Amino acid sequence: MRFPKRILSAPAALALLSGVLTAFAHPPFAILPGILGYGLLLWAVDRTEGERRFHSAFWRGFLAGVAYFAISCWWVAEAFLVDAAEQGWMAPIAVVLLAILLGSFWGLGGLLYRLLRPRDAFLRIIVFAGALSLLEWTRGHIFTGFPWNLPGETWRAGSPPSQAAALVGAYGLTWITLFVMGCLSAPLVFGVRRNTWALSVGGLVAILGLYAYGFWHLGHDTSKAPAGPIVRVVQADVRQESKYDDAKFVDILRRYLALTAQAPAAGQRAPDVVIWPEGAVPAYANDLLNPKLWIYPELVKALKPGQVLLFGTARLDPQAVKPTYFNSFYAVRRDGDDLTVLGVYDKFRLVPFGEYMPAEKLMTAIGFKKLVHMAEDGFTPGPQPRPMLIPGLGLLQPLICYESLFPGLVREGAHLAGQPPSWIVNVSNDAWFGQTSGPWQHLNLASYRAIEEGIPIVRATPTGISAVIDAEGRPLKILGQGRYGVIDAPLPGYRSQSTPFSGYGETAFWILMALSAVALIPAVRRSGQEGEAEPALQ
């Protein structure tokens, strides 16, 4: 594909700026006016005429996407610096390639819009929202999917606009966000006319509608629901590089054991359940839960009788013909002087290049290595998630690390089990990403799963950000980055009635996509009557 000679023409530069603005609208930057950058992107891809219009539309969408994802995902470089001697050289390459790959989806979104562009300004906005939303949905599903920072998740989780995710999910809110920003920007995009000002006023009304629904939804919250079990989230502040130093193993284990056994605050009862993060202790579950090893009695002693421990760790399948490893979530309970395994969940959505290597022979040949120091074949994915029933704690859905990015994963598990969970446990190893924006963004994205499903979520990470989050996506208690300690809190209540999203999934999103398709009908009819002539804006 040939690109325009002037790589950074004025429209291309503004497209690049649109990606910068929209990226900084996301938490933790939260410069919310930047969300109007989607209107600027619409302006850039709409102003493409002549024989190179399709090339230009792709190029401008691509530039916006590269800027957006470079800012949104620069923190991935930190993961390669954990073992800087072996993997540090891959850090800048990984950031650049990831931005290019993900930016291509926005480029295709711009191209699709320009291919389908109708004549009417209102219909153009509907088609723009549908084209980019479709490519964002594809980004979240193709191969293993990577739905990081969807446009609909720009709104801080727990805020009034974010509550619309309970109706339409994060993808549906993406369509709405793009449509609303297009309407607000209509006078800029299509020129100052009476009809474009009307569209801008309509966009403002839609924003007010999002806030009105959000305030209403939050006014019917779950704060008066009966208190659940007391949960303790353990954050031992263990940096990722420490886990590769064998001399530090005992210290790491002691930190977790000390926080687990720590007495509750005055006037509070002991926790019913203790939660450790993913990969908390650098040892296999086969060793941690082996009664013949010294670790086992230490773990038993740290727990109180009847107390449940939830934690993430790697495990080796002893029944497999060749070494097979899983990234697993365990639920164990202290019964007397023993530990009883109540449930095991093996991670379903593995991180490409982190937990397994796509096209491994090719990538290994050019020097790329998996981030996780694991067997040659990496981790093996487990079966599709489904809720886990723990006596005294109800039905919970484990999500390991970036599984919390995926809208509908909890709902699909509930469908398999025949009943929904009452809470989500997200164990994550955000220590990979250091003191960057990544853990803050992960907290925001994971909180959207609470809004969609109408159930609370508890997050445990080694270095932050750990949190107890209510069913409306609001963090009630947080342990920030680099903090050592625990969160003791009652599990927040859940909504007595399921949310529309938990009941119908992405149905609302596809209805909105169908609306974008219907908006093309007038253009198709005119095309049949007028041939290939370029449509004039009405």
C-alpha positions in Angstrom: 0.0 0.0 0.0 1.4 3.4 -1.0 1.0 6.2 1.4 0.8 10.0 0.8 4.0 11.7 0.0 3.6 14.2 2.8 3.7 11.8 5.7 2.6 14.4 8.2 0.2 16.7 6.3 -1.9 18.9 8.5 -4.8 16.4 8.7 -2.3 13.6 9.5 -0.7 15.6 12.2 -4.1 16.3 13.7 -4.9 12.6 13.5 -1.7 12.0 15.5 -2.9 14.6 18.0 -6.3 12.9 18.3 -4.6 9.7 19.4 -2.5 11.7 22.0 -5.6 13.5 23.4 -7.8 10.3 23.6 -5.0 8.3 25.4 -4.6 11.0 28.1 -8.3 11.0 28.7 -8.0 7.5 30.3 -7.1 7.1 33.9 -4.7 7.6 35.6 -4.2 10.8 33.6 -8.0 11.4 33.4 -7.8 14.6 31.2 -11.4 14.0 30.2 -11.7 16.8 27.7 -9.2 14.8 25.6 -12.0 12.4 24.8 -13.1 15.0 22.2 -10.1 13.7 20.2 -12.4 11.2 18.7 -14.2 14.0 17.0 -10.8 15.2 15.7 -10.1 11.7 14.4 -13.5 11.8 12.6 -12.5 15.1 11.0 -9.2 13.7 9.9 -10.5 10.6 8.2 -13.6 12.4 6.8 -11.4 15.0 5.0 -10.0 12.6 2.5 -10.8 13.3 -1.1 -9.4 12.3 -4.5 -7.9 9.1 -5.8 -5.8 8.6 -2.6 -8.7 9.1 -0.2 -8.7 5.5 1.0 -4.9 5.4 1.5 -5.2 8.7 3.5 -8.1 7.4 5.6 -6.1 4.3 6.6 -2.9 6.3 7.2 -4.6 8.9 9.5 -6.5 6.3 11.5 -3.3 4.4 11.8 -1.3 7.4 13.1 -4.0 8.1 15.6 -3.9 4.5 16.8 -0.1 4.4 17.0 -0.1 7.5 19.2 -3.0 6.2 21.4 -1.5 2.8 22.0 2.1 4.0 22.4 0.8 6.2 25.3 -1.7 3.6 26.6 0.8 0.6 26.5 4.3 2.1 27.0 4.4 0.3 30.4 5.0 -3.0 28.7 8.6 -2.0 28.4 8.9 -2.4 32.2 8.3 -6.1 31.9 11.4 -6.5 29.7 13.5 -4.6 32.2 12.9 -7.1 35.0 15.6 -9.3 33.4 17.3 -6.4 31.7 20.5 -8.4 30.9 18.6 -11.0 28.8 15.5 -9.1 27.7 16.1 -5.4 28.0 17.0 -5.0 24.4 13.4 -6.1 23.4 11.7 -3.3 25.4 11.7 -0.5 22.8 11.0 -3.0 20.0 8.0 -4.4 21.9 6.5 -1.0 22.5 6.9 0.1 18.9 5.6 -3.1 17.4 2.7 -3.3 19.8 1.7 0.3 18.9 2.0 -0.5 15.2 0.0 -3.7 15.5 -2.8 -2.2 17.6 -2.8 1.1 15.6 -3.5 -0.9 12.5 -7.0 -1.7 13.8 -7.7 2.0 14.0 -6.3 2.4 10.5 -8.7 -0.3 9.2 -11.5 1.5 11.1 -10.7 4.7 9.3 -10.5 2.9 6.0 -13.8 1.1 6.6 -15.5 4.4 7.5 -14.2 6.1 4.3 -15.3 3.1 2.1 -18.8 3.3 3.5 -19.2 7.0 4.2 -22.8 8.2 3.5 -23.8 11.7 2.5 -25.7 12.9 5.6 -23.6 14.2 8.6 -25.7 12.4 11.2 -25.4 9.1 9.3 -21.7 9.7 8.9 -21.3 9.9 12.7 -23.3 6.7 13.1 -21.1 4.9 10.6 -17.9 6.2 12.1 -19.0 4.9 15.5 -19.8 1.5 14.0 -16.6 1.2 12.0 -14.2 1.9 14.8 -16.3 -0.1 17.3 -16.2 -3.1 15.0 -12.4 -2.9 14.8 -12.1 -2.5 18.6 -14.3 -5.5 19.1 -12.1 -7.4 16.6 -9.0 -6.3 18.6 -10.5 -7.8 21.7 -11.3 -11.1 20.1 -8.8 -12.0 17.3 -6.2 -14.6 18.4 -6.3 -14.3 22.2 -7.5 -10.7 22.1 -6.1 -7.6 23.8 -9.0 -5.3 24.7 -6.8 -2.8 26.6 -8.3 0.7 27.1 -11.4 0.4 24.9 -12.7 3.9 24.1 -15.8 3.1 26.2 -13.6 2.6 29.3 -12.3 6.1 29.1 -14.8 7.1 31.8 -13.4 6.4 35.3 -14.9 3.2 36.6 -17.5 4.0 39.2 -18.3 7.4 37.7 -21.9 8.1 36.5 -21.1 7.6 32.7 -19.4 4.3 33.4 -22.6 2.8 34.8 -24.0 2.5 31.2 -21.7 -0.6 31.0 -24.3 -2.4 33.1 -26.7 -1.9 30.1 -24.5 -2.3 27.1 -21.1 -3.5 28.3 -17.7 -1.9 27.5 -18.1 -2.5 23.7 -21.6 -0.9 23.7 -20.3 2.0 25.7 -17.5 2.3 23.1 -20.0 2.8 20.3 -22.0 5.3 22.4 -18.8 7.3 23.3 -17.6 7.5 19.7 -21.1 8.5 18.6 -21.5 11.2 21.3 -18.1 12.7 20.6 -18.8 12.7 16.9 -22.0 14.6 17.5 -20.4 17.1 19.9 -17.7 17.8 17.3 -20.1 18.0 14.3 -19.6 21.8 13.6 -15.8 21.3 13.5 -16.0 18.1 11.4 -18.7 19.1 8.9 -18.8 22.9 9.1 -20.9 25.4 11.0 -24.5 24.9 9.9 -27.8 24.7 11.5 -28.0 20.9 11.3 -24.4 20.5 12.7 -25.2 22.7 15.7 -28.3 20.6 16.3 -26.1 17.5 16.3 -23.7 19.1 18.8 -26.7 20.0 21.1 -27.9 16.4 20.7 -24.4 15.2 21.7 -24.6 17.4 24.8 -28.0 16.0 25.7 -26.7 12.4 25.3 -23.8 13.2 27.7 -26.3 14.6 30.2 -28.3 11.4 29.7 -25.3 9.3 30.5 -24.8 11.2 33.7 -28.5 11.1 34.6 -28.7 7.4 34.2 -25.4 7.0 36.1 -26.6 9.0 39.1 -29.9 7.1 39.1 -28.0 3.7 38.9 -25.7 4.8 41.7 -28.7 5.9 43.8 -30.0 2.3 43.7 -26.6 0.9 44.8 -25.8 -2.1 47.0 -24.5 -0.2 50.0 -27.4 -1.4 52.1 -27.0 -5.1 51.1 -26.0 -7.5 53.9 -22.3 -7.5 54.6 -20.5 -10.5 53.3 -17.5 -12.4 54.7 -14.4 -10.4 55.8 -11.7 -10.6 53.2 -8.1 -9.8 53.7 -6.1 -8.8 50.6 -2.3 -9.3 51.1 0.1 -7.0 49.3 3.7 -7.9 50.3 5.4 -5.3 48.0 7.6 -7.9 46.3 9.3 -6.6 43.1 9.3 -9.0 40.2 13.1 -9.3 39.9 13.3 -10.5 43.5 11.4 -13.7 42.5 14.3 -14.8 40.3 16.8 -14.6 43.2 16.8 -17.9 45.1 18.4 -16.2 48.1 15.3 -14.1 48.6 12.7 -16.9 48.5 12.5 -17.3 52.3 12.1 -13.6 52.8 9.3 -13.4 50.2 7.5 -16.3 51.8 7.9 -14.8 55.3 6.4 -11.5 54.1 3.3 -13.2 52.9 3.0 -15.4 56.0 3.5 -12.5 58.4 0.7 -10.4 56.7 -1.6 -13.5 56.6 -1.2 -14.1 60.3 -1.4 -10.4 61.2 -3.9 -9.6 63.9 -7.0 -7.6 62.8 -7.5 -4.1 63.9 -9.0 -3.5 67.3 -12.7 -4.2 67.3 -12.6 -6.2 64.0 -13.0 -9.9 63.7 -10.5 -12.2 61.9 -10.8 -12.4 58.2 -12.8 -15.4 56.8 -10.7 -15.5 53.6 -7.1 -14.3 52.8 -6.2 -13.5 49.2 -2.7 -13.6 47.8 -1.9 -12.3 44.3 -0.9 -14.2 41.2 2.6 -15.7 41.5 2.9 -14.4 45.0 5.6 -16.9 46.0 8.1 -18.2 43.4 7.3 -21.9 44.0 5.0 -24.4 42.3 1.8 -25.4 44.0 3.2 -28.9 44.0 5.8 -27.7 46.5 3.6 -25.2 48.5 1.0 -27.9 49.2 3.4 -30.8 49.8 3.1 -32.0 53.4 6.6 -33.4 53.3 8.2 -30.0 52.7 9.0 -27.4 55.4 6.8 -24.8 53.7 3.6 -26.7 54.4 3.5 -26.4 58.2 4.5 -22.7 58.0 1.5 -22.1 55.7 -0.8 -24.0 58.0 0.4 -22.1 61.0 -0.2 -18.7 59.3 -3.9 -19.5 58.7 -6.5 -19.7 61.5 -8.7 -22.9 61.7 -11.4 -22.8 59.1 -9.8 -19.8 57.3 -9.6 -20.0 53.5 -6.6 -18.9 51.4 -7.0 -17.9 47.7 -3.8 -17.5 45.8 -2.3 -17.7 42.3 0.7 -19.9 41.5 2.2 -22.0 38.8 1.6 -25.8 38.9 3.0 -28.8 37.2 0.6 -31.5 36.0 2.1 -34.7 37.4 -0.2 -36.8 35.2 1.0 -35.4 31.9 3.3 -37.4 29.6 5.6 -34.4 29.2 6.1 -31.4 31.6 2.9 -29.4 31.4 2.5 -26.1 33.4 -0.5 -24.1 34.3 -0.9 -20.6 35.7 -3.4 -21.6 38.4 -5.7 -20.2 41.1 -6.1 -22.3 44.3 -8.6 -22.2 47.1 -7.4 -24.0 50.2 -8.8 -24.2 53.8 -7.0 -24.9 57.1 -8.7 -28.0 58.7 -6.8 -28.8 61.9 -3.2 -29.2 61.0 -3.8 -29.8 57.3 -4.8 -27.9 54.2 -7.8 -29.0 52.2 -7.9 -28.0 48.5 -11.4 -26.7 47.8 -10.9 -25.8 44.2 -8.4 -25.2 41.4 -8.8 -23.0 38.3 -6.3 -22.9 35.4 -5.9 -19.7 33.5 -7.8 -19.7 30.3 -6.6 -16.5 28.5 -2.8 -16.6 28.4 -0.7 -13.5 27.6 1.0 -13.8 24.2 4.8 -13.3 24.4 4.4 -13.4 28.2 3.0 -16.9 29.1 3.4 -18.4 25.7 5.1 -17.5 22.4 3.1 -17.2 19.2 5.0 -18.6 16.2 7.6 -19.8 18.7 10.1 -21.3 16.3 10.3 -18.1 14.3 10.4 -15.8 17.3 13.0 -17.9 19.1 15.2 -18.0 16.0 15.4 -14.2 15.9 16.2 -14.0 19.6 12.8 -13.2 21.2 12.1 -15.0 24.5 9.0 -15.4 26.7 8.9 -13.0 29.7 7.9 -15.7 32.1 10.9 -18.0 33.0 9.0 -21.2 32.3 9.4 -24.4 30.4 10.2 -24.3 26.7 6.5 -24.6 25.7 5.3 -22.0 28.3 2.0 -22.3 30.1 -0.9 -24.5 28.9 -4.4 -22.8 28.8 -7.0 -24.3 31.1 -10.7 -24.8 30.3 -13.1 -21.9 29.9 -13.7 -20.2 33.3 -16.7 -21.1 35.4 -17.6 -20.1 39.0 -16.1 -21.9 42.0 -18.2 -22.8 45.0 -16.4 -22.3 48.3 -18.2 -23.2 51.5 -19.0 -20.1 53.5 -17.8 -17.8 50.7 -20.5 -18.5 48.1 -19.9 -18.8 44.3 -16.9 -16.8 43.1 -15.3 -16.4 39.7 -11.5 -16.4 39.6 -9.9 -14.2 37.0 -6.1 -14.4 36.7 -4.4 -11.1 35.7 -5.4 -9.8 32.3 -8.5 -12.1 32.1 -10.2 -9.2 33.9 -9.9 -7.2 30.6 -12.5 -9.3 28.8 -16.1 -8.2 28.8 -18.5 -11.2 29.0 -15.9 -13.8 30.3 -17.7 -13.9 33.7 -21.1 -14.1 32.0 -20.0 -17.0 29.8 -18.7 -18.9 32.9 -22.0 -18.3 34.7 -23.8 -19.8 31.6 -21.6 -22.9 31.8 -22.2 -23.3 35.5 -26.0 -22.6 35.3 -25.8 -19.8 37.9 -23.9 -16.5 38.3 -21.2 -15.9 40.8 -21.7 -13.5 43.7 -18.2 -12.0 43.4 -15.1 -11.9 41.3 -11.5 -12.5 42.6 -8.9 -11.0 40.3 -5.4 -12.1 41.3 -2.8 -10.3 39.2 1.0 -9.9 39.0 1.2 -6.2 38.2 4.7 -6.2 39.7 5.8 -6.7 36.1 4.9 -3.1 35.3 6.6 -1.3 38.1 5.6 2.3 39.1 3.9 3.0 35.8 0.4 3.9 34.6 -0.2 0.2 33.7 -1.4 -0.9 37.1 -3.7 2.1 37.5 -5.2 1.4 34.1 -5.6 -2.3 35.0 -7.5 -1.4 38.1 -9.9 0.8 36.0 -10.5 -1.9 33.4 -11.0 -4.7 35.9 -13.5 -2.5 37.7 -15.7 -2.5 34.6 -16.3 -6.2 35.0 -18.0 -5.4 38.4 -20.3 -2.8 36.7 -21.2 -5.1 33.8 -22.0 -8.1 36.1 -23.4 -6.1 39.1 -21.1 -8.0 41.5 -18.1 -6.8 43.6 -14.5 -7.6 42.6 -11.5 -8.1 44.9 -8.1 -7.5 43.4 -4.8 -8.8 44.8 -1.4 -7.7 43.4 2.1 -8.0 44.8 3.1 -4.3 44.5 -0.2 -2.5 43.9 -2.8 -1.7 43.1 -4.9 -4.0 45.3 -8.5 -3.1 46.0 -11.9 -4.1 47.1 -14.4 -2.8 44.5 -18.2 -2.6 44.9 -20.8 -3.7 42.3 -20.8 -0.3 40.7 -17.1 -0.3 40.0 -16.1 2.0 42.9 -12.9 1.1 44.8 -13.9 1.1 48.5 -10.4 0.4 49.8 -7.1 0.6 48.0 -3.5 -0.3 48.6 -1.4 1.8 46.2 1.8 1.1 44.4 4.8 0.2 46.5 2.7 -0.3 49.7 3.3 -3.2 52.1 0.2 -4.2 54.1 -3.3 -5.7 54.0 -6.8 -4.6 53.3 -9.4 -6.0 55.7 -13.0 -5.3 54.6 -16.4 -7.0 54.4 -17.2 -8.2 50.9 -19.5 -5.6 49.3 -23.0 -6.7 48.4 -24.2 -7.5 44.9 -27.3 -6.5 43.0 -30.3 -8.6 43.8 -31.3 -8.5 40.1 -28.9 -9.2 37.2 -27.8 -6.4 35.0 -29.0 -6.2 31.4 -25.5 -7.0 30.3 -25.1 -10.1 32.6 -28.4 -11.3 31.2 -28.1 -10.5 27.5 -24.4 -10.0 27.0 -23.4 -8.1 23.8 -26.9 -8.0 22.4 -27.1 -4.3 22.9 -23.8 -3.8 21.2 -24.9 -5.7 18.1 -28.1 -3.7 18.0 -26.0 -0.5 17.9 -23.9 -2.1 15.2 -27.0 -2.9 13.3 -28.0 0.8 13.6 -24.7 1.7 11.9 -25.5 -0.8 9.1 -29.0 0.7 8.6 -27.4 4.1 8.3 -25.7 2.9 5.1 -29.0 2.1 3.3 -29.5 5.6 1.9 -26.0 5.6 0.5 -26.4 2.2 -1.0 -29.6 3.3 -2.8 -27.9 6.5 -4.1 -24.9 4.5 -5.2 -27.2 2.3 -7.4 -28.8 5.4 -8.9 -25.7 7.7 -9.3 -22.8 5.3 -9.9 -19.5 6.0 -8.2 -19.8 9.8 -7.8 -18.6 11.1 -4.5 -21.4 12.0 -2.1 -21.8 15.7 -1.1 -22.4 16.5 2.5 -26.0 17.5 3.3 
